[in-house]
Amino acid sequence: MSVLSPVPLFVAFIFTISQDLLGYSFSFFTGYALFRYTSLGIKWGGEWVIPVFTSTTVFMVALFFIPLPFVVISILGASFTRPFKDVKGFEKFGKVRDEVKSFIVQGSKREKLYVAAFTLTWILMFLFWSLLFLGWLGILVLNKGLAFLGLLWTINLLVALYFRGRVEQRLKNYAETVQI
């Protein structure tokens, strides 16, 4: 899942860049302002004035959003199972899954809070990323808010990486205590 999911995201990103920068774009002057027309819409000063919803735009959104849940699930799953990879007795995924479940259910309040915060921050990070992508395509008109969303995405990524390290550290300690 984690190997195949980034491929459509990469294709959507590259195709959007090629359509926006290299593709069918030309500038025209109306007498009042200089506009730039691309296959994704009309821009004025780098901001979307009139987004155009074509089959290309729908295809880009589908390529972006269909694999997104798989990416989130694979990152979360890898983060929960990675600490068990070097621990003897946890060679089978079923055993690792059962121990992760028991860690979450029987863990302290702090450990449960780490797991909840880690999961929530990763989901929020991908939601912010999705909003940035839609704003870049012109489907959402975010003009000035796009920079704020970029800042929120960066902060959320740092917090998610912090909680990911904490969860993996706690799971590693838990795996060593219940080692078979």
MILUMTOR-207620 format. One line per 3 residues: number of its first residue (from 1); for each residue x, y, z of N, C-alpha, C. Coordinates in steps of 0.001 Angstrom, whole numbers. Layout:
NUM	X:Y:Z:X:Y:Z:X:Y:Z ~ ...
//
This chain:
1	815:-1187:0:0:0:0:863:1257:0 ~ 1907:1259:817:2730:2462:917:3601:2654:-312 ~ 3832:1609:-1090:4635:1744:-2303:3771:2246:-3459
4	2550:1735:-3585:1710:2083:-4722:951:3396:-4542 ~ 676:3791:-3317:-129:4992:-3089:523:6288:-3540 ~ 1826:6492:-3340:2409:7764:-3792:2478:7935:-5302
7	2336:6872:-6066:2454:6981:-7520:1376:7899:-8103 ~ 70:7705:-7796:-921:8647:-8332:-737:10067:-7799 ~ -296:10203:-6549:-41:11537:-6010:1078:12222:-6781
10	2119:11484:-7096:3241:12020:-7861:2797:12404:-9275 ~ 1984:11550:-9899:1482:11848:-11239:625:13109:-11217 ~ -254:13242:-10217:-1104:14428:-10110:-258:15677:-9918
13	757:15582:-9100:1622:16730:-8836:2395:17147:-10089 ~ 3011:16190:-10764:3791:16480:-11957:2895:16998:-13082 ~ 1733:16371:-13264:830:16807:-14329:315:18217:-14066
16	30:18523:-12817:-447:19860:-12474:641:20899:-12713 ~ 1874:20573:-12336:2976:21506:-12585:3159:21720:-14084 ~ 3096:20644:-14848:3290:20794:-16293:2150:21584:-16924
19	925:21401:-16454:-201:22151:-16988:-131:23620:-16589 ~ 331:23860:-15370:352:25224:-14867:1531:26018:-15419 ~ 2707:25397:-15478:3904:26127:-15879:4276:25940:-17339
22	4207:24713:-17820:4703:24421:-19161:3608:24191:-20183 ~ 2417:23901:-19705:1342:23472:-20600:739:24598:-21405 ~ -532:24489:-21610:-1250:25419:-22456:-1520:26713:-21699
25	-515:27546:-21613:-706:28812:-20931:-218:29939:-21823 ~ -943:31016:-21781:-513:32210:-22499:-1028:33415:-21741 ~ -341:34517:-21916:-724:35749:-21248:-1427:36657:-22247
28	-2395:37393:-21763:-3074:38356:-22612:-3355:39614:-21802 ~ -3334:40729:-22495:-3529:42026:-21863:-4894:42558:-22288 ~ -5731:42897:-21347:-7094:43340:-21651:-7209:44849:-21748
31	-6164:45560:-21474:-6228:47007:-21432:-6177:47508:-20006 ~ -6588:46646:-19066:-6572:46997:-17649:-5540:46192:-16865 ~ -5395:44938:-17225:-4491:44073:-16459:-3971:42962:-17368
34	-2887:42332:-16921:-2292:41211:-17637:-2771:39923:-16978 ~ -3471:39113:-17730:-3990:37844:-17232:-3196:36710:-17862 ~ -3165:35580:-17177:-2507:34392:-17714:-3524:33270:-17726
37	-3737:32694:-18886:-4699:31616:-19037:-3965:30282:-19065 ~ -4401:29332:-18239:-3890:27967:-18286:-5082:27035:-18449 ~ -4811:25762:-18571:-5915:24806:-18697:-6666:24630:-17387
40	-6112:25173:-16300:-6794:25096:-15007:-7570:26365:-14686 ~ -7429:27417:-15468:-8183:28637:-15234:-7403:29877:-15610 ~ -7905:31019:-15180:-7284:32300:-15475:-6683:32862:-14192
43	-5406:33275:-14267:-4707:33844:-13118:-4419:35317:-13377 ~ -4437:36073:-12320:-4040:37477:-12382:-3113:37737:-11208 ~ -1884:38038:-11486:-913:38293:-10431:-634:37071:-9576
46	-702:35893:-10145:-427:34667:-9402:-1602:34127:-8616 ~ -2748:34818:-8650:-3934:34353:-7927:-5002:33947:-8925 ~ -5767:32922:-8555:-6819:32444:-9442:-7939:33466:-9484
49	-8297:33883:-10669:-9428:34782:-10837:-10654:33975:-11232 ~ -10490:33151:-12256:-11579:32300:-12719:-11031:30888:-12868 ~ -11297:30008:-11902:-10870:28615:-12096:-11792:27924:-13102
52	-11224:27074:-13906:-11990:26343:-14909:-12053:24889:-14473 ~ -13245:24350:-14356:-13412:22960:-13956:-13614:22114:-15199 ~ -12541:21521:-15640:-12578:20661:-16816:-12395:19220:-16367
55	-12399:18329:-17333:-12149:16927:-17005:-10727:16748:-16485 ~ -9811:17612:-16909:-8436:17558:-16407:-8409:17863:-14919 ~ -9142:18876:-14503:-9187:19229:-13083:-9808:18112:-12262
58	-10889:17537:-12746:-11540:16432:-12032:-10604:15230:-11953 ~ -9879:14955:-13024:-8923:13854:-13037:-7811:14071:-12014 ~ -7310:15304:-11923:-6250:15627:-10956:-6742:15444:-9519
61	-7952:15903:-9259:-8513:15763:-7912:-8717:14287:-7579 ~ -9201:13502:-8537:-9388:12063:-8301:-8049:11372:-8075 ~ -7040:11713:-8879:-5720:11113:-8691:-5135:11469:-7336
64	-5492:12637:-6832:-4951:13075:-5550:-5699:12457:-4373 ~ -7030:12430:-4436:-7805:12047:-3257:-8069:10553:-3130 ~ -8062:9803:-4194:-8335:8365:-4086:-7261:7638:-3271
67	-5956:7875:-3508:-4958:7154:-2710:-4667:7774:-1346 ~ -5217:8946:-1048:-4886:9631:199:-5207:8820:1458 ~ -6379:8173:1561:-6615:7346:2757:-5620:6197:2893
70	-5199:5625:1777:-4230:4534:1826:-2875:5019:2328 ~ -2500:6237:1943:-1240:6809:2423:-1300:7025:3929 ~ -2408:7581:4408:-2556:7831:5848:-2523:6513:6614
73	-3253:5511:6142:-3299:4214:6823:-1926:3546:6805 ~ -1220:3619:5693:85:2958:5623:1107:3642:6526 ~ 1066:4968:6612:2000:5665:7506:1685:5350:8958
76	410:5360:9309:42:5027:10689:393:3578:11016 ~ 89:2670:10081:399:1263:10317:1889:1007:10441 ~ 2678:1654:9598:4129:1476:9669:4682:2025:10975
79	4145:3132:11438:4632:3720:12690:4297:2850:13890 ~ 3168:2158:13838:2797:1299:14964:3513:-46:14931 ~ 3900:-527:13760:4543:-1841:13695:6065:-1779:13637
82	6647:-650:13262:8097:-523:13127:8853:-851:14424 ~ 8400:-447:15606:9171:-746:16817:9302:-2237:17119 ~ 8465:-3075:16522:8499:-4511:16799:9409:-5279:15839
85	10018:-4602:14868:10739:-5333:13826:11995:-6046:14328 ~ 12660:-5535:15348:13889:-6152:15835:13689:-6960:17115 ~ 12452:-7084:17565:12172:-7793:18809:11843:-9241:18497
88	12530:-10128:19177:12355:-11555:18931:10958:-11995:19394 ~ 10313:-12816:18594:8993:-13322:18915:7871:-12571:18209 ~ 8205:-11507:17503:7197:-10724:16795:7456:-10739:15292
91	7645:-11939:14756:7906:-12074:13334:6628:-12086:12515 ~ 5498:-12388:13124:4220:-12463:12412:3393:-11210:12695 ~ 2720:-10738:11660:1950:-9500:11781:800:-9632:12770
94	177:-10803:12853:-933:-11009:13780:-522:-10779:15226 ~ 646:-11253:15592:1159:-11062:16954:1437:-9576:17226 ~ 2017:-8910:16242:2303:-7473:16396:1003:-6700:16533
97	14:-7016:15710:-1282:-6337:15771:-1943:-6519:17130 ~ -1889:-7727:17658:-2487:-7979:18976:-1773:-7194:20074 ~ -460:-7119:19992:291:-6368:21010:57:-4860:20911
100	-97:-4355:19692:-405:-2925:19536:-1782:-2625:20110 ~ -2740:-3524:19863:-4085:-3343:20440:-4033:-3367:21958 ~ -3295:-4309:22518:-3220:-4374:23974:-2460:-3178:24542
103	-1476:-2658:23809:-763:-1459:24245:-1719:-274:24315 ~ -2556:-139:23306:-3486:992:23282:-4553:836:24354 ~ -5070:-372:24544:-6142:-588:25519:-5614:-538:26949
106	-4474:-1162:27210:-3972:-1277:28580:-2966:-200:28954 ~ -2624:671:28018:-1616:1687:28290:-2110:2743:29265 ~ -1178:3537:29746:-1536:4617:30654:-2264:5725:29892
109	-2778:6684:30627:-3487:7786:29974:-2550:8589:29079 ~ -1325:8736:29497:-345:9479:28696:-73:8753:27382 ~ 69:7426:27428:309:6668:26200:-891:6727:25266
112	-2094:6661:25832:-3299:6789:25007:-3385:8181:24389 ~ -2989:9179:25155:-2988:10541:24635:-1979:10691:23495 ~ -802:10091:23628:198:10129:22557:-342:9479:21281
115	-985:8319:21433:-1523:7616:20266:-2626:8445:19610 ~ -3519:9007:20406:-4605:9822:19853:-4067:11085:19184 ~ -3108:11745:19824:-2545:12966:19250:-1764:12653:17975
118	-1039:11543:17957:-290:11148:16771:-1234:10890:15605 ~ -2292:10130:15849:-3245:9820:14786:-3943:11081:14291 ~ -4375:11928:15201:-5080:13146:14822:-4181:14114:14051
121	-2934:14273:14478:-2048:15210:13779:-1693:14719:12375 ~ -1536:13406:12193:-1262:12910:10847:-2467:13100:9947 ~ -3667:12869:10450:-4867:13078:9632:-5024:14560:9298
124	-4795:15433:10273:-4885:16870:10023:-3820:17336:9033 ~ -2639:16750:9103:-1590:17127:8177:-2012:16835:6737 ~ -2608:15671:6513:-3049:15347:5164:-4264:16169:4744
127	-5112:16556:5690:-6222:17438:5340:-5718:18825:4941 ~ -4746:19366:5680:-4157:20654:5294:-3478:20552:3934 ~ -2789:19439:3711:-2127:19222:2436:-3155:19183:1304
130	-4300:18555:1555:-5361:18492:562:-5909:19884:258 ~ -6103:20695:1294:-6585:22057:1076:-5575:22887:294 ~ -4289:22695:586:-3259:23393:-180:-3295:22993:-1652
133	-3468:21710:-1904:-3514:21219:-3276:-4731:21771:-4011 ~ -5890:21763:-3355:-7099:22293:-3986:-6993:23794:-4215 ~ -6347:24492:-3299:-6129:25921:-3497:-5175:26187:-4643
136	-4179:25335:-4792:-3214:25473:-5873:-3878:25223:-7224 ~ -4806:24244:-7257:-5535:23975:-8494:-6553:25053:-8808 ~ -6953:25811:-7802:-7948:26851:-8019:-9354:26396:-7710
139	-9515:25198:-7192:-10853:24717:-6855:-11358:25430:-5607 ~ -10488:25637:-4655:-10803:26472:-3506:-10108:27811:-3697 ~ -10811:28882:-3467:-10203:30200:-3592:-9675:30580:-2217
142	-8372:30395:-2034:-7752:30626:-737:-6778:31800:-755 ~ -6514:32337:-1899:-5509:33351:-2178:-4609:33713:-997 ~ -5067:34537:-91:-4229:34964:1042:-4140:33870:2109
145	-5175:33063:2212:-5187:32008:3218:-4276:30846:2886 ~ -3801:30779:1655:-2923:29679:1253:-1612:29709:2026 ~ -1086:30888:2264:153:31005:3047:-92:30584:4497
148	-1240:30954:5038:-1577:30554:6406:-1742:29041:6507 ~ -2383:28427:5498:-2516:26966:5482:-1161:26289:5372 ~ -260:26876:4599:1099:26336:4501:1809:26377:5843
151	1624:27459:6582:2210:27568:7919:1593:26551:8870 ~ 269:26404:8829:-394:25405:9674:72:23992:9327 ~ 245:23714:8033:705:22395:7615:2099:22117:8169
154	2981:23106:8101:4346:22926:8599:4371:22691:10102 ~ 3617:23479:10832:3551:23305:12289:2966:21946:12634 ~ 1902:21574:11942:1263:20287:12208:2189:19129:11863
157	2990:19259:10814:3952:18214:10464:4978:18028:11574 ~ 5486:19124:12114:6466:19029:13199:5865:18382:14443 ~ 4641:18749:14775:3959:18145:15936:3704:16665:15677
160	3301:16314:14455:3049:14907:14118:4330:14082:14213 ~ 5439:14629:13752:6711:13908:13857:7142:13748:15309 ~ 6862:14751:16140:7174:14644:17572:6381:13508:18209
163	5060:13486:17965:4230:12430:18557:4554:11068:17959 ~ 4944:11018:16707:5344:9752:16102:6562:9182:16819 ~ 7548:10033:17112:8726:9573:17855:8374:9077:19241
166	7466:9792:19911:7043:9371:21260:6321:8031:21229 ~ 5420:7862:20270:4667:6603:20175:5605:5452:19848 ~ 6522:5654:18910:7449:4577:18564:8369:4232:19729
169	8785:5232:20492:9630:4973:21659:8862:4176:22723 ~ 7636:4576:22988:6825:3843:23973:6520:2420:23505 ~ 6236:2254:22221:5980:909:21699:7233:41:21744
172	8384:629:21500:9647:-125:21579:9882:-618:23005 ~ 9660:269:23978:9800:-136:25384:8785:-1212:25743 ~ 7572:-1067:25263:6526:-2061:25545:6869:-3401:24892
175	7400:-3375:23674:7757:-4608:22977:8876:-5351:23707 ~ 9804:-4624:24272:10907:-5278:24995:10441:-5873:26319 ~ 9409:-5300:26930:8918:-5846:28208:8061:-7085:27994
178	7338:-7178:26875:6487:-8345:26645:7131:-9364:25715 ~ 8429:-9232:25504:9149:-10115:24592:8960:-11574:24995 ~ 8724:-12410:24001:8467:-13831:24230:9777:-14567:24426
//
